[in-house]
Amino acid sequence: MRDRSVRPALWRMGVIALAVVLTFSLVGCAKDDTEATNTAPAPVEKTKIVLASTTSTQDSGLFDVLIPAFEKANPEYTVEVIAVGSGEAMKMGENKDADVLLVHSPAAEKAFMEAGFGTERRDVMYNDFVLVGPASDPAGVKSAADLNAVMAALAQGKAPFMTRDDKSGTNAKELKLWTDASVSPTATASAADWYLSTGQGMGETLKITNEKQGYTLADRATFLTSKGALDLVILREGDKALLNQYGVIPVTDATHLDGGVAFMEWITSAEGQKVIGEFGIEKFGEALFTPNAQ
């Protein structure tokens, strides 16, 4: 007679074997998952650095390409830009409210460094200042022989002149142009009628100049990015005295000095300089800044 107990016994052994295999498989999967979890790269902890800079670099749109490029190359940092005049930016540096500066007021930068507020200063880029006004040119700027004659013509008060009056690099350059021409615009009897303060950044000052159909001194980059909405033209350009040099300065004892130094190193590197040198070419057919760190 056939023993019918063999088949159930074999079946039970098969079930047990299958269970063992499944158990080891699950353990193996769990181990693999644990290893995958343990080997996954940890998220980069980001440090926020504060960059105090000029309204011209902000209004020109340069930071829209420069900051993302820096953050991509340095994922451990994020950048908060505070756009003010160069004078205010350096005051922020003195108060340790910024980690690094990007400014364009050479005389003030020299004083800042001599006072020990910056660890190092490096050239970054330059463009130039331009004198803009209505195409009709009521002051006769275009026919003036030189910059001194230009300033003397403006002081006749035939049209408003808008001064930023904000201790910015542009304002410092404008005041030097008056001084070099031995002209004091505020000393003229009609100064209140034609020498007008905006207390605003470059973009807003250009808008007010347009409304008044007057004159102002602007950096080329901001004017080019704004001119589509303006009824103003460049009336004076190219003079050596209108050079507009920018410098980068990490702040001494800044909260995140390491980030400030990293920004300085990157913006003066070949990679950072390439970003600057290409900015504006696609839209305007010319670079808005010329890199000169090297």
C-alpha positions in Angstrom: 0.0 0.0 0.0 1.4 3.5 -1.0 2.4 5.8 1.9 0.4 9.0 1.3 2.1 10.9 4.1 5.2 11.5 1.9 3.6 14.2 -0.3 2.4 16.4 2.5 5.8 16.1 4.2 7.5 17.2 1.0 5.0 20.0 0.6 5.7 21.2 4.1 9.4 21.2 3.5 8.9 23.2 0.3 6.9 25.8 2.1 9.5 26.1 4.8 12.3 26.5 2.3 10.3 29.2 0.4 9.8 31.1 3.6 13.5 31.0 4.4 14.3 32.3 1.0 11.8 35.1 1.3 13.0 36.0 4.7 16.6 36.4 3.5 15.4 38.3 0.4 13.5 40.8 2.6 16.5 41.1 4.9 18.7 41.7 1.9 16.3 44.4 0.5 16.1 46.1 3.9 19.9 46.1 4.0 20.2 47.5 0.5 17.7 50.2 1.4 19.6 51.1 4.5 22.8 51.2 2.7 21.3 53.4 0.0 19.9 55.7 2.7 23.2 55.8 4.5 25.2 56.5 1.3 22.9 59.2 -0.1 24.7 62.6 -0.1 23.7 64.8 2.8 22.1 68.2 1.7 24.6 71.0 1.6 24.2 73.4 4.5 24.1 76.9 3.0 25.5 80.0 4.5 24.0 83.4 3.6 26.5 86.1 2.8 25.5 89.7 2.5 26.8 91.6 -0.6 26.4 95.4 -0.3 26.7 96.9 -3.8 25.6 99.8 -5.9 22.3 100.4 -7.5 24.0 100.5 -10.9 25.0 96.9 -10.7 21.5 96.0 -9.6 19.6 98.2 -12.0 21.7 97.1 -15.0 20.6 93.5 -14.4 24.1 92.2 -13.9 23.3 90.5 -10.6 20.5 88.5 -12.3 23.2 86.4 -14.0 26.2 86.9 -11.7 24.7 85.8 -8.4 23.1 82.5 -9.8 26.5 81.7 -11.4 28.3 82.2 -8.2 25.8 80.2 -6.2 26.0 77.3 -8.7 29.8 77.3 -8.4 29.7 77.6 -4.6 26.6 75.7 -3.5 27.5 76.2 0.2 26.6 79.9 -0.1 23.6 82.0 -0.9 23.9 85.7 -1.5 21.6 88.5 -0.3 22.3 91.6 -2.3 21.6 95.0 -0.7 21.8 97.7 -3.5 22.6 101.2 -2.2 25.0 103.9 -3.1 28.7 103.1 -2.7 29.0 105.4 0.3 26.1 103.6 2.0 27.6 100.2 1.1 30.9 101.1 2.7 29.1 102.4 5.8 27.4 99.0 6.0 30.9 97.5 5.8 32.2 99.7 8.6 29.2 98.5 10.8 29.8 94.8 9.8 26.3 94.7 8.3 27.8 93.3 5.1 30.3 90.5 4.4 31.6 91.8 1.1 31.3 95.0 -1.1 31.2 95.6 -4.8 31.5 99.4 -5.2 32.8 102.1 -7.6 34.1 105.0 -5.6 37.9 104.8 -5.8 38.7 107.6 -3.4 36.3 106.4 -0.7 37.5 102.8 -1.3 41.1 103.9 -0.6 40.0 105.6 2.7 38.0 102.5 3.6 41.0 100.3 3.2 43.4 102.6 5.0 41.0 102.6 8.0 41.3 98.8 8.1 37.6 98.1 7.3 38.5 95.8 4.4 40.8 92.8 4.2 41.8 93.3 0.5 40.6 95.3 -2.5 40.7 94.0 -6.1 39.7 95.5 -9.4 36.8 93.6 -10.9 35.5 95.5 -14.0 34.9 98.9 -15.5 32.6 100.7 -17.8 32.1 104.5 -18.1 29.9 107.3 -17.1 27.9 109.2 -19.7 26.1 112.5 -19.6 22.6 112.2 -20.8 19.8 114.6 -21.6 17.2 115.6 -24.1 18.1 115.4 -27.8 17.4 119.1 -28.1 20.3 119.8 -25.8 19.3 123.2 -24.5 22.5 123.6 -22.5 24.7 123.1 -25.5 26.6 120.2 -24.0 27.4 118.6 -27.4 29.2 121.7 -28.6 31.3 122.2 -25.5 35.0 121.8 -26.1 35.8 119.7 -23.0 34.3 118.4 -19.8 35.1 121.6 -17.9 33.2 123.5 -20.6 30.4 120.9 -20.3 30.0 121.6 -16.6 30.1 125.3 -17.1 27.4 125.1 -19.7 25.2 123.0 -17.4 25.6 125.6 -14.6 23.9 128.2 -16.8 20.7 126.6 -15.6 19.0 126.4 -19.0 17.6 123.0 -18.1 17.4 121.0 -14.9 20.3 118.9 -13.7 19.4 115.9 -11.6 22.0 115.0 -8.9 21.6 111.7 -7.0 22.9 113.4 -3.9 23.2 110.0 -2.2 27.0 109.7 -1.6 27.1 107.0 -4.3 30.0 106.4 -6.6 28.1 108.2 -9.4 27.4 111.2 -7.1 31.1 111.3 -6.1 32.1 111.4 -9.8 29.6 114.1 -10.5 30.8 116.3 -7.7 34.4 115.8 -8.8 33.5 117.0 -12.3 32.1 120.2 -10.9 35.2 120.7 -8.7 37.5 120.0 -11.7 35.7 122.7 -13.7 35.9 125.2 -10.8 32.1 125.4 -10.7 29.9 125.2 -7.6 26.3 124.5 -8.8 24.8 125.2 -5.4 26.4 128.7 -5.3 24.5 130.0 -8.4 21.6 132.3 -7.7 19.1 130.0 -9.5 20.5 126.7 -8.2 17.2 125.8 -6.5 15.5 126.0 -9.9 17.8 123.8 -11.9 20.2 121.8 -9.6 17.7 119.3 -8.3 18.3 116.4 -5.8 16.7 113.0 -6.3 18.1 111.1 -3.4 17.5 108.0 -5.5 19.4 105.2 -7.2 20.4 105.4 -10.8 17.3 103.8 -12.3 14.9 106.1 -10.5 17.1 109.1 -11.2 17.0 108.4 -14.9 13.2 108.3 -14.7 13.0 111.6 -12.9 15.5 113.2 -15.4 13.3 112.0 -18.2 10.2 113.5 -16.6 12.0 116.8 -16.2 13.7 116.6 -19.6 16.9 117.6 -17.9 20.4 116.2 -17.6 22.1 113.7 -15.4 25.3 111.7 -15.1 24.7 107.9 -15.4 26.7 104.8 -15.7 26.5 103.4 -19.2 25.1 100.0 -18.2 22.1 101.3 -16.3 21.4 103.8 -19.1 21.5 101.2 -21.8 19.1 98.9 -19.9 16.7 101.7 -19.2 16.8 103.8 -22.4 13.9 102.0 -24.1 11.6 103.8 -21.7 13.4 107.1 -21.8 13.4 110.1 -24.1 17.0 110.8 -23.4 20.2 110.4 -25.4 24.0 110.3 -24.6 25.4 113.8 -25.1 28.9 113.4 -23.7 31.0 110.2 -23.5 34.5 108.9 -23.9 36.5 111.3 -21.8 39.2 109.7 -19.6 37.7 111.3 -16.5 34.5 109.4 -17.1 36.1 105.9 -16.5 34.0 103.9 -14.0 36.1 101.3 -12.1 34.5 98.7 -9.8 36.3 97.0 -6.9 35.5 94.0 -4.6 36.3 94.2 -0.9 35.7 91.5 1.8 34.9 93.2 5.1 37.3 92.8 8.0 35.9 90.6 10.8 32.6 90.1 8.8 30.1 87.6 10.2 30.8 85.4 7.2 34.2 86.5 6.1 34.9 83.1 4.5 31.9 83.7 2.2 33.0 87.2 1.4 36.5 86.0 0.4 34.9 83.2 -1.6 32.9 85.7 -3.6 36.0 87.9 -4.2 38.0 84.9 -5.4 35.2 83.8 -7.7 34.3 87.1 -9.2 38.0 87.8 -10.0 38.5 84.2 -11.4 38.4 83.4 -15.1 34.9 81.9 -14.6 33.5 85.0 -12.9 35.2 87.4 -15.4 33.7 85.4 -18.3 30.2 86.0 -16.9 30.8 89.7 -16.6 32.4 90.0 -20.1 29.5 88.3 -21.8 26.7 90.2 -20.0 24.8 92.5 -22.3 26.2 91.2 -25.6 23.1 89.2 -26.6 20.7 92.0 -25.8 22.6 95.1 -26.6 25.3 93.8 -29.0 28.0 94.9 -26.6 29.2 94.1 -23.1 28.0 96.4 -20.5 31.1 95.9 -18.3 34.7 95.1 -19.2 36.3 92.6 -16.8 39.8 93.6 -15.7 40.7 91.6 -12.6 43.5 89.8 -14.4 
